[in-house]
């Protein structure tokens, strides 16, 4: 059995900027953090790295001849994936449009922003708290990651989680039952 070190994923999820104190970049990052309610700049850098990898693959595919099978299959797969997530509209169906993508296109597809767009939360900060508090679900699956990328077909299934219908009563409910005189019944049923 291999050691756990051998099973780790060593690929980087974000990359720091080369120039740490560039004024325009710092200003743009702070605007993105404020507009989309991000926790820190690493979330911006992570999306920037994903965008760079997608644009790099599009540039490589554009250098190949148009009738090349690799360009056809990989290009269609890349466009299909971007269409599924709603990052690229269905009308823009060429690799040239992939090169024009911006960070804002990716940020708009985050669950944190989609909760605000659906009207479940009033601000991006409130939606982040709701998501981390496990109050949001996509379909039947509860999601507690604000950076979850929402697909177009899943967008209509974003909703609040259902309240817990079964299980033991919480501390407050047990206290209320004890005050009402139902403590004996509760002890027999739940073993408290």
C-alpha positions in Angstrom: 0.0 0.0 0.0 1.5 3.4 -1.0 2.0 6.1 1.6 -0.5 8.9 1.8 2.1 11.3 0.4 2.1 9.5 -2.9 -1.7 9.8 -3.2 -1.8 13.6 -2.7 -2.7 15.9 -5.5 0.3 18.2 -5.9 -1.2 20.4 -8.7 -1.6 24.0 -7.8 -5.1 25.5 -7.6 -3.9 29.2 -7.7 -0.9 31.2 -8.7 0.4 34.3 -7.1 0.9 37.3 -9.3 4.5 38.0 -10.5 4.4 41.6 -9.3 2.8 41.7 -5.9 2.4 45.5 -5.6 1.1 46.5 -9.1 -1.5 49.3 -8.4 -3.9 48.6 -11.3 -4.1 44.8 -10.5 -4.6 45.4 -6.8 -7.4 47.8 -7.6 -9.0 45.4 -9.9 -8.7 42.5 -7.4 -10.3 44.6 -4.7 -13.2 45.5 -7.0 -13.8 41.8 -7.8 -13.7 40.9 -4.1 -16.2 43.6 -3.3 -18.5 42.9 -6.2 -18.7 39.2 -5.9 -18.2 38.9 -2.0 -15.0 36.8 -2.1 -13.2 35.8 1.1 -9.7 36.6 -0.1 -7.5 37.3 -3.1 -6.7 33.6 -3.5 -10.2 33.1 -4.8 -9.5 35.6 -7.5 -6.1 34.1 -8.3 -7.7 30.6 -8.5 -10.2 31.7 -11.1 -7.5 33.6 -13.0 -5.5 30.4 -13.2 -8.5 28.4 -14.5 -9.1 31.1 -17.1 -5.4 31.1 -18.1 -5.5 27.3 -18.6 -8.6 27.4 -20.7 -7.3 30.3 -22.9 -4.0 28.5 -23.3 -5.7 25.3 -24.6 -7.8 27.4 -27.0 -4.6 29.1 -28.3 -3.0 25.8 -28.8 -6.0 24.5 -30.7 -6.2 27.6 -32.9 -2.6 27.0 -34.1 -3.7 23.6 -35.6 -5.3 23.4 -39.0 -9.1 23.6 -39.1 -9.6 20.1 -40.4 -7.3 18.5 -37.7 -9.1 15.9 -35.7 -7.6 17.1 -32.4 -8.8 20.6 -33.0 -12.3 19.4 -33.9 -12.7 17.0 -30.9 -11.0 19.0 -28.2 -12.3 22.3 -29.4 -15.9 21.0 -29.4 -15.4 19.5 -25.9 -14.0 22.8 -24.6 -16.9 24.8 -26.1 -19.5 22.2 -24.8 -18.1 22.5 -21.3 -18.2 26.3 -21.3 -21.8 26.2 -22.7 -22.9 23.8 -20.0 -21.7 26.0 -17.2 -23.1 29.1 -18.9 -19.7 30.8 -19.1 -20.0 31.2 -22.9 -23.4 31.9 -24.5 -24.7 29.3 -27.0 -24.5 32.0 -29.8 -20.7 32.3 -29.4 -19.6 29.0 -30.7 -16.0 29.4 -31.8 -12.6 29.2 -30.1 -12.0 32.9 -30.8 -14.7 33.8 -28.3 -12.9 31.7 -25.7 -9.9 34.0 -25.9 -12.2 36.9 -25.0 -13.5 35.5 -21.8 -13.0 37.5 -18.6 -12.8 36.7 -14.9 -16.3 38.2 -14.4 -17.7 35.5 -16.7 -16.6 32.8 -14.4 -17.5 34.7 -11.2 -21.1 35.1 -12.4 -21.5 31.3 -12.5 -20.6 30.8 -8.8 -23.4 29.6 -6.5 -22.8 32.6 -4.2 -23.8 35.0 -7.0 -26.6 32.8 -8.4 -28.3 32.8 -5.0 -28.4 36.6 -5.1 -29.6 36.6 -8.8 -32.5 34.2 -7.8 -33.5 36.5 -5.0 -33.0 34.0 -2.2 -30.5 36.3 -0.6 -30.3 40.1 -0.8 -26.5 40.5 -0.9 -23.5 38.3 -1.9 -22.3 38.4 1.7 -25.6 37.1 3.0 -25.6 34.4 0.3 -22.1 33.3 1.4 -23.3 33.0 5.0 -26.4 31.0 3.9 -24.3 28.7 1.8 -21.7 28.0 4.5 -24.5 27.5 7.0 -25.9 24.7 4.8 -29.2 26.5 3.9 -28.9 26.2 0.1 -29.4 23.2 -2.1 -29.0 22.6 -5.8 -31.6 20.0 -6.7 -31.7 17.5 -3.9 -28.1 18.0 -3.0 -27.1 20.4 -0.2 -24.1 22.5 -1.2 -22.0 24.4 1.3 -19.3 25.7 -1.1 -19.7 29.3 -2.2 -17.4 28.8 -5.2 -19.6 25.9 -6.6 -19.9 26.4 -10.4 -23.6 26.2 -11.3 -24.5 24.5 -14.6 -27.2 26.1 -16.8 -29.6 23.1 -16.3 -29.1 23.2 -12.5 -29.7 26.9 -12.2 -33.5 26.5 -11.9 -33.1 24.0 -9.0 -31.3 26.4 -6.6 -33.4 26.6 -3.5 -33.3 26.8 0.3 -32.8 23.5 2.1 -35.8 21.8 3.7 -36.0 21.9 7.5 -35.0 18.8 9.2 -38.3 16.8 9.7 -37.0 13.9 11.8 -34.5 13.3 14.5 -34.0 14.1 18.1 -35.2 17.5 19.3 -32.5 20.1 19.9 -31.5 21.7 23.2 -34.0 24.5 23.0 -36.9 22.1 22.1 -36.0 19.8 24.9 -36.0 22.7 27.4 -39.4 23.8 26.1 -40.8 20.3 26.5 -39.5 20.1 30.0 -41.1 23.4 31.0 -44.5 22.2 29.5 -44.4 19.0 31.6 -43.6 16.7 28.7 -40.2 15.8 30.1 -41.3 12.3 31.2 -42.6 11.4 27.7 -39.4 12.8 26.2 -37.1 10.7 28.5 -39.0 7.5 27.5 -38.9 8.2 23.8 -35.3 9.5 23.4 -33.6 8.2 26.5 -32.7 11.5 28.0 
